[in-house]
Amino acid sequence: MTESYSSTPPPAPAAIVLAAGLSSRMGRFKPLLPLGHETVLQRAVGVFQAAGVEQVLVVLGNRAEELEGPVEELGARAVLNPDFEQGMFSSVAAGAAALPPECEAFFVLPVDIPLVRLSTVQRLLAAWNRGGAQVLIPEFQGEPGHPPLISASLAPALVGWQSQGGLRGFLHEHSQARVPVADRFMLLDIDTQEQYREILAQLPDYDLPSPAECLALLKEVRGTEPGLVAHSRAVAKLALALARDLAYQGLETNPRLIAAGGLLHDIAKGQAGHAAAGARLLAQLGFARVAKVVGAHVDLAPPPDELLDEAGLVYLADKLIQGDQISSLDLRFSRGLERHGDEPGARADIQRRWDNALKLQEKLEAALGRSLKEVLAGLDLTSEELSL
């Protein structure tokens, strides 16, 4: 597998947050727009500080006097761009000119792309530590996004850049490398009121990766082998199908949490205690709710008085899928007992998990009013799409 996001950051990275624009298409001053309990500015600055980037420069221009106080309160440094009306690149140049001398690399992030995931910044820093290109560009599903991480050795040339294409044009003149990340938010900016409303609508589930992010995390970031990805898809699809049947009976669950839990339940497969290891990894990435589901997928004791929840559905679906095909609990666990017939401890663990799965099956059948066999008979898991 490829490395995870965690790594020691390079010495003295910096970040330039661009907050000098006119906000003309938005009609409201973007840096101070609320995002949950924070502002757009706080989110944009905070992601770098959380990653250990101590030097964060915020380039100001339009309504600079309104941002000087908030920037100072955040522990960042305000940099004034008197030429901000000439466009965004003038702010990039102003920020690059103000970089501290000890800086070895710097990020550039427009303030209106405020929901970049912490894991993206961490992954870029880890890639920088390994050395190579002068410019690192995060990439999600083949599409480049923000923030690029740029060698500070390029700052003087950037400040003096006079050619066409702005920052993108400048970066194309230098050696680049793409860094795959699992981050749909690095592509989402806030230019209009409609985009702002869309961002706000996604904020409550920010800690739940989308199916596309889960698959990027498995394939591009972790390097998971195709058979295990196919198994994880099948588990997620089956768990979602069971959840939909429960919803018809008035028992609601969170389909996004189920999809993420199903897709990522084996993210640490091959490691000792892979359920706990996967839960730790996902918690580090900011996916705490998913971590709980993944941590319980191997050995879950269902509370007798509670209804089936997301963790229970993923647990049961995982036990019903062999490879990427639907099987049965009896076949799954009897084979396990055959393989570990001479290991008393292992046999006891398998029997306990079998008993727990049967209890969940009983709960499901009682809730649906029909047998699991009848439920599974009508299912087709061949579609590539995950229907949430």
Secondary structure, 3 states (H helix, E strand, C coil): CCCCCCCCCCCCEEEEEEECCCCCCCCCCHHHCEECCEEHHHHHHHHHHHCCCCEEEEEECCCHHHHHHHHHHCCCEEEECCCHHHCHHHHHHHHHHCCCCCCCEEEEEECCCCCCCHHHHHHHHHHHHHCCCCEEEEEECCEECCCCEEEHHHHHHHHCCCCCCHHHHHHHCCCEEEEECCCHHHHCCCCCHHHHHHHHHHHHHCCCCCHHHHHHHHHHHCCCCHHHHHHHHHHHHHHHHHHHHHHHCCCCCCHHHHHHHHHHCCCCCCCCCHHHHHHHHHHHCCCHHHHHHHHCCCCCCCCCCCCCCHHHHHHHHHHHEECCEECCHHHHHHHHHHHCCCCHHHHHHHHHHHHHHHHHHHHHHHHHCCCHHHHHHCCCCCCCCCCC
